């Protein structure tokens, strides 16, 4: 039977890498460089336990700046389409949330689950046969007016360019009250990209109705682990190299998501 997507309290940081249930069943998450679109690929036989892993991954995705989420169900084994209530609950949760994230699904047209989607009455999710089709549809619905982006080299001077992009965004979108915190977070994330990743990186500043988001993509796939962050908020934040500890103390939420060629570290300011 399908299960309603459970709502569980999850606290930042939202460190999304790869969520695995057991051998043969998994949830893989991949973002684009600006975190506008996230893809969640579900593999294996449907079960309530697999659904719980999907819910956890989705809650982390919805905490960030994503505008659209593509749920790829092409490798889901569900002979009778029993998981349909779960996917509908997931779609409604994202649609009716404060950020109103659009969730679309990828399914082969010949599957029982796909047929059950097609027979739905009233408002219903968009379903595509292939991931490229879903990506094209999401790209068409993403507003360029809500994001600014720049490509930078791993040089100290790039940190100042990242700050300038934040300043431009705050003034363009009348979010001056968020400038100081967003500027500080962008500085730390850009400095981390320069000092630790050492690759070209992309800075994206985007907005929702209540938040500004900073996302920095680099080409190093290694992720921070909770034990490595040393997020001791009682420690002084005045010392140099405070990095992710400062981000953790300043941002409303933050996290990491893998991309096809590296990772994105993002943070939200409200």
N, C-alpha and C positions, 0 to 999 in steps of 0.2 A: 504494500500500500504506500501511496505518497504521504509525505509528512510535511506539515507546515514548517517553513523555515524558522528554526528557533532563534530567538534574540538573546544573545549572551553578552554580558558586560566584558568588553575588551579594552584595555588601557594602552595608550601609546608607550613605546614606539611600535608601529605596525610594520614589523619586519617580515615582509612576504618573500619567501623563496620558493619552496616546493612542499606542498602538503600531501602526505602519503597516508593512506589508510592501511593497506597491506599489499603484499605482492599481487600485482595484477589490477589494482584499483588505486587511482591517484587523482590529484587535482593540481594542475600546473598553471601558474599565473605569469603573464607576460604583458608589460606595458609598452606604450610608444614613448618616444624621447621626451615629449611634453606632458605625458600623463593625461592626455585628453581621452584616449581609448585604452582600455585594458581588456585583454583576452583571458578567459578562464576556460581551460580545456579539461574536460572530465573524462577519465578513462576507467573502464571496468564495468562490472555488473552493478546495477542499481541496488542500493540497500539504504536503510535509514542511517547507518553509520557513515556511508559515503556522503549522504546528504548533510550530515553534521559538519563534515570537513568542508563541503562547498559553502555552507552558511558562514563558517568561520572566515574563510578566504574572502567571501563577499563583504562581510562586515568591515574587514580591513580595506578592501577596495573602495567601499562607499565612504570611508573616512577621509579619503584623499581628494585630489582635484579632478578625478575622472568625470567626463561628461557622458561617456557611453561605456557599457560593458558588453562584450561579445561572449556569450556562453556557448562554447563549442561542444556539442553533444554527439558528434559524429562517431566517437568511439565508446559511447555509452551503451551497454547491453541492457535493454529493457524491452523484452519481447512483447509485452502487452500494454506498454505505455503507462504503467502503474505510477510512474513518478510525476505525471502531469500536475497534480495538485501542488506538489512541492515547487515546481518551476513557476507556476502561476503566483504562488505566495511570494517567491523571491522577486519576481517581476513587480508585483504590487508594492512590496516593501521598498524597493529602489525608486519606483515612480512616485510614491506618496511621501517619501522622506523629505527632509528639509532642503537637500540639494537637488532632488528630482533627477536622478541619474537614469538614462535610457538603457534598458537591458534588451538586447536582441539575442536570438538563438540561431544556431547553425545545426541543421538536421538533414539527413538524406530524406528525400520525399517519400521513399517506399516504406519507411519504418512506421510501426504502430503509433509511436509517440508523435510523429509528424502528422499523421492522419487525425489524431485526437486534437492537436493544435488547430488544424484546419476546420474542424467541426465546432469550434467554440463560437458562442454567441456574444455579442456586445464587444466592449473594448478588449483587445487582445494583443499579445506581443507580436513583434515582427519576427518572422522565421525565414531564414535564407538557407539555400542548399549548400552553399560553399562559404568559406571564410573570406575570400576576396570580395564576394558580393556584399557581405556584411560590413567589411571594412570600407568599401566605397560608399555605402549608405550612411555609415557613421561619419565619414569625412564630410559628406554633403550637408550633414546637420550640425557640424561644429562651427560655431561663429568665430571668425578671425578677430572680431572686434573685442572679444573677451580675453585675448592673450597676446603677449609680446614675447618675442624670442630672439636670441642671438647666439651665434656660434663663436666660441673663443678658443684660443690656444693656451696651453698650460704654462702661462707666464704670470709673474706677480701683478703686472699691469692689468691683467684680465679681471682681477678682483674689483678694481675700480670701475670697470665697464659693467660688471654685474650690478654694482651699487647704482650706477647711473640708470640702468634699465628699470630698477625698482623705483627710483625717484620719478622717472618718466611715467611709469604706470600709475603711481599714487596720485600724481597731478592730473593725468588724463582722465582718471576714473573718480576723482574727488574722494580719495581715500587717504588724505594727508594724516589723519589721526593714526593710521597704521604704518606710517612711513618709518619711524624709528625702529620698531621691532622687525619689520620686514627687511629693512636695510641691514640690520645686524645679522639676521639669519642668512640672508643672501651672501654677506661677507664671509661668514664662517663656512658655509657650504662650498662657496667658490674657492676659498683658501684650501679647504680639504681636497678639492678636485685637483688643484694645482700641486699641492705638496705630496699628496698620497697616491692619487691616480696617475698623474703625470701624462694624461692623454688630452687630446682636444675634448672640449666639453660644451654642452648646450645648456643655456639658461633660459627657462620659460617662467614668465610671471603671468598668472591667470587670475580671474575673479569669478566669484559667485555673488549671490545677493548679499551675503554677510561676511565673506572671507576673501583674503588674498592668499594665493598659493605660490610658492617658489619651488620649482623642480629643476634639479641639475642632473643631467645625464653625462656619464663618462663611460669609457670603454673598458673598464675593469669589472669583471663579474664577481669578484670576492665581496661578500656582504659582511657588515658588522654583526656580531652575535651579542645577545644581551650581556653575557659575562665579560665582554671586551669593552663595553661602553663606559663602565665605571660612572654611572649616572648618580653621583653623590651630590645631591642638590644643596647639602650643607656646606660643601667646599666653596671656597672663594671663586666667584666668577670674574674676578679682575685679572687673573693670570692669563698669559698668552697660551694658546694651544688648548683652550677650553672646549672648542669644537662642538661635538655633538652634545656635550653636557649643557652648554649654553643653549643650543637649539631646543633641547628637551625642556629646559626651564622657561623658555620664552614662547615657544609655539603652542597654539591650541591643540595641535596634533602633528605628528610627523611619522615618516616611515620610509621604507625602501621597497622597490619593485624591480624584478629582473626585466631586462629588455633582450632583444635578439642579439645584441652585441655588447652587453655590459649591464648597467643598472641605472636606476633613477633614485636619487634621494630627494624627498619632497617634504615640505613643511607648510602648515596653514597658520595664518594669523587672523585673529578676529578682534 
